[in-house]
Amino acid sequence: MADKIEQFLRSGVGGAIAGQLGLVVPDLVRCESGTGLPSGTVVLAGGAATPAATAALRAQLDALGLTCVQVAGADCGAQFPEGSEDKCAALVFDGRGLNTAADLADLHRFFSPMVRRLHNNGRILVIAEPHEDAGSPERAAAQRALEGFTRSVAKEIGNRGSTAQLLILEPGAEAAARSTLAYFLSTRSAYIDGQAVRVRSGVTAPEFDLENPLTGRVVIVTGAARGIGAAIARALARRGARIVGVDIPPSAQELRDVMGEIGGEALDADITAEDAPGRIADKALEVGGAHAIVHNAGVTRDKLLVNMKEQWWDMTLEINLAAAQRITDRLLQAGALNDGGRIVGVASMVGISGQRGQTNYAASKAGVIGYVDYMSRDPALLARGITVNAVAPGFIETQMTAAIPVVTREIARRLNSLSQGGQPEDVAEAIAWFANPGSQAINGVTLRVCGQNWIGA
Ligand SMILES: NC(=O)c1ccc[n+]([C@@H]2O[C@H](COP(=O)([O-])OP(=O)(O)OC[C@H]3O[C@@H](n4cnc5c(N)ncnc54)[C@H](O)[C@@H]3O)[C@@H](O)[C@H]2O)c1
């Protein structure tokens, strides 16, 4: 859905002008089939002070079938001598051995020469430990410093379509991190940038198929008739899931078209209707229990607060937040969500940053984040291996954002490190990562799908 300005910036003359003005719009490579994992070299560095933990990390990279070159410490001169042109698909830096401000020099030592060797659409992953449990103030500072570094390097490589993320591994979480490493190293995460994600320890992540992790599992997606919901349904179906799509009765035909395409089932229901939670739970029980529910249905009813009608406030909070809570409660009460299940909310960057004219929408979406945070710590859900996470999309190209006035829209889609809006598939891929049975250690995460949007960052 590139507009005329974007088409111009991508053209020969436009590209040259864009380069001068720093307005480059990189072509993002997205995963159309297969795993999306890189075939080029993945360099693993750091870890001189944490050999066992780094070896455990290396084992996970090997299990993904990656071509891994390990650098001893931060010095890459032996493998990548000055003057050689060798390029890499990804740079993984294990920073868990950095304990002091002085140790942070390793970041400079490794990345300064290596960052120019990263291919376009390359990946940087920096590995940290939770700074809260660092054991000393100096180590806490060093571990937290990795986040500032990662978010900044992401801003330096975005114009080449490359991304950088921080993975915060709780001690011993390496084995449970495989699905997360796969997601962030692959083209499936093309529009995720500058994010910090925590991988929990103390959980055993089951083995999973890299291409089709959801085979034989039922996933319920609300608002599945169009836009992001339809993309989620398609992406999860591609990974083997059987989809039950829910949408309002006026969208029945659109919903049937999408479900027909992917062999899913349509359920016409307004999620705010009194009988909707019961009907959705009954449908889940009928198919042997659901693996996941994705609460995607949502609306905007924008007005400045002074002009906001009560009905617009109520409608937005009801659809975006309250109905999802009632449906989750009913699924859990009815035993309609299976052990190891997934509850996924769809928040918004606006729920983090706030937005003029969107007090109702921002409140509802911030509410989703609070709900996910709290529910992910529910002992009953933890005992059953049910995780609760959310995506917080930034500017995604859908009918919702096509309705934004042109100048506002043009600015909104450019204000991020990748200089473009995301696609519905980008949100869908993030949800596919949450839904993966291998993502058992990902719980209570709200992942921004925003190309590292500068607002609310
Ligand atoms: N597009 C973006 O840039 C963006 C950004 C952040 C968050 N989001 C969120 O992503 C989700 C999907 O957004 P989209 O852009 O695809 O919107 P969309 O308007 O294109 O699609 C929303 C879908 O939800 C359905 N729906 C609305 N009310 C419903 C109800 N009461 N019961 C059942 N279904 C209902 C609609 O019929 C529609 O099919 C929403 O929660 C939205 O808030 C979108």
The ligand as a MOL file (V3000), in Angstrom:
LIG
                    3D

  0  0  0     0  0            999 V3000
M  V30 BEGIN CTAB
M  V30 COUNTS 44 48 0 0 0
M  V30 BEGIN ATOM
M  V30 1 N -3.9710 -0.6760 11.9930 0
M  V30 2 C -3.1490 -0.2000 12.9110 0
M  V30 3 O -2.2510 0.6000 12.6150 0
M  V30 4 C -3.2610 -0.6410 14.3470 0
M  V30 5 C -2.3660 -0.1190 15.2580 0
M  V30 6 C -2.4410 -0.5290 16.5720 0
M  V30 7 C -3.3780 -1.4350 16.9730 0
M  V30 8 N -4.2770 -1.9110 16.0660 0 CHG=1
M  V30 9 C -5.2590 -2.8720 16.5630 0
M  V30 10 O -5.2610 -4.0340 15.7540 0
M  V30 11 C -6.5560 -4.6220 15.7380 0
M  V30 12 C -7.0180 -4.8130 14.3040 0
M  V30 13 O -6.9750 -3.5510 13.6630 0
M  V30 14 P -7.2360 -3.3710 12.0920 0
M  V30 15 O -6.4050 -2.2200 11.6680 0
M  V30 16 O -7.1170 -4.6550 11.3860 0 CHG=-1
M  V30 17 O -8.7530 -2.8790 12.1370 0
M  V30 18 P -9.9420 -3.1620 11.1490 0
M  V30 19 O -10.9610 -2.1330 11.4690 0
M  V30 20 O -9.4640 -3.2590 9.7370 0
M  V30 21 O -10.4640 -4.6030 11.6080 0
M  V30 22 C -11.0720 -4.8150 12.8620 0
M  V30 23 C -11.9580 -6.0370 12.7800 0
M  V30 24 O -12.6060 -6.1940 14.0540 0
M  V30 25 C -13.9840 -6.4490 13.8230 0
M  V30 26 N -14.7870 -6.0190 14.9510 0
M  V30 27 C -15.0100 -4.7470 15.3840 0
M  V30 28 N -15.8630 -4.7470 16.4080 0
M  V30 29 C -16.2090 -6.0320 16.6470 0
M  V30 30 C -17.0800 -6.6670 17.5650 0
M  V30 31 N -17.7840 -5.9570 18.4490 0
M  V30 32 N -17.1970 -7.9980 17.5300 0
M  V30 33 C -16.5080 -8.7430 16.6220 0
M  V30 34 N -15.6690 -8.1890 15.7150 0
M  V30 35 C -15.5250 -6.8560 15.7280 0
M  V30 36 C -14.2980 -5.6260 12.5790 0
M  V30 37 O -15.5030 -6.0290 11.9590 0
M  V30 38 C -13.0700 -5.8680 11.7370 0
M  V30 39 O -13.1850 -7.0390 10.9530 0
M  V30 40 C -7.4350 -3.6850 16.5550 0
M  V30 41 O -7.5300 -4.1560 17.8850 0
M  V30 42 C -6.6790 -2.3800 16.5140 0
M  V30 43 O -6.9940 -1.5540 17.6020 0
M  V30 44 C -4.2380 -1.5370 14.7650 0
M  V30 END ATOM
M  V30 BEGIN BOND
M  V30 1 1 1 2
M  V30 2 2 2 3
M  V30 3 1 2 4
M  V30 4 1 4 5
M  V30 5 2 4 44
M  V30 6 2 5 6
M  V30 7 1 6 7
M  V30 8 2 7 8
M  V30 9 1 8 9
M  V30 10 1 8 44
M  V30 11 1 9 10
M  V30 12 1 9 42
M  V30 13 1 10 11
M  V30 14 1 11 12
M  V30 15 1 11 40
M  V30 16 1 12 13
M  V30 17 1 13 14
M  V30 18 2 14 15
M  V30 19 1 14 16
M  V30 20 1 14 17
M  V30 21 1 17 18
M  V30 22 2 18 19
M  V30 23 1 18 20
M  V30 24 1 18 21
M  V30 25 1 21 22
M  V30 26 1 22 23
M  V30 27 1 23 24
M  V30 28 1 23 38
M  V30 29 1 24 25
M  V30 30 1 25 26
M  V30 31 1 25 36
M  V30 32 1 26 27
M  V30 33 1 26 35
M  V30 34 2 27 28
M  V30 35 1 28 29
M  V30 36 1 29 30
M  V30 37 2 29 35
M  V30 38 1 30 31
M  V30 39 2 30 32
M  V30 40 1 32 33
M  V30 41 2 33 34
M  V30 42 1 34 35
M  V30 43 1 36 37
M  V30 44 1 36 38
M  V30 45 1 38 39
M  V30 46 1 40 41
M  V30 47 1 40 42
M  V30 48 1 42 43
M  V30 END BOND
M  V30 END CTAB
M  END
